[in-house]
């Protein structure tokens, strides 16, 4: 018999928060943006070049990712850099990728 201690069940609020995160990550363009900024923060112009998307589309997705706390914004004079704030998201993507490769 296992002596592992069971974790308490998640509350409805916690489940909703997790579902919101997965909905955000369910959009391929957002994953492409995360991939672009996972190593080093980039400006919107650099993200547009890396993803091939329009500036308006990238800006819309950046706003959602930043509002969720997945990305962080950092101003440097006139430029704003976007980088990963929640490293666990990158690890989650890597875990899914590894599972798909099996």
N, C-alpha and C positions, 0 to 999 in steps of 0.2 A: 504494500500500500504506500502511496506517495505521501510524504510529509510536507510537500510544498504548500506554502501559505497562499490561499487564493486572494487575488486582488478584489477589492469591492467593485461592484458593477458601476458603470459610468452613469451619471445623471443624464436626464433628457437635455439639459443645457450643454453638457460636455459633448454628448453625441451630436448635437446640432453644430457646435463649433468645429468638430472634426469633419463633419459632412461639408461645411463651408470651405474648409481647406481643400478637401478632395475635389469639390466643384471647381475651385480656382485652378487646381492642378490638372483638371480634365480638359483644358483648352490647349491644343498643341502650340499655338503661338506663345502662350505664357511659358510653356516648357522651353521653347526655343530661346526666349528672352533670358530665362534662368540659366540656361546653358551658356549663353553669351557672357553673362556677368558673374559666373560662378568662380572664376579665377581672380578677376580683378574688376573693380568698379569701372563702369563706362558711362559716357554721356549719351543722351538720347540720339544724337547724330551717329555715334559709334554703334549703338544698338540697332538703329535703322540699317546701317551698312552690314552689320553682322547677320541680321535676320532677313533682309530683303523686303521687309514690310514697309508700309507708309508711316510717316511721322505721326499722323493722327492715330493710326491703329496702335503703334507702339506706345504712344502717350496714354491712350485709354487703358491698356493692359498694365503699364507701369503704375498708374494711379491705383488700380485695384490691388496689385501686389504690394504696394507700399502701404495702403490703408489696412491690409490684413497683417502687416508686420513681417511679411516674407522678405521684402526688399527694404533697404534704407536709402534715404536721399542724403547726399552731402554736397553742400554748396562750396565752390571754390571760385570766388570772384563772380564772373558772369555765368560760369558753367555749373551744372548740377550733375553729379555722378550718382549712379545707381549701383548698389552692390547687395549681395546676399546678407540679410540680417539673420535669417533662420536657417542655419547650416543643416539642420535636420531634414529640411526639404530636399537638399541635394543628396543626402545619404539615402533618403527614401527612394528617390529616382534611381540611384545606383543599385539599390536592392532589387527594385522591380526589373531593371535591366539585366541584372545577374540571373534572376529567376527566369526571364524570358530566354536567356541564352542556354539554359539547361535542356 
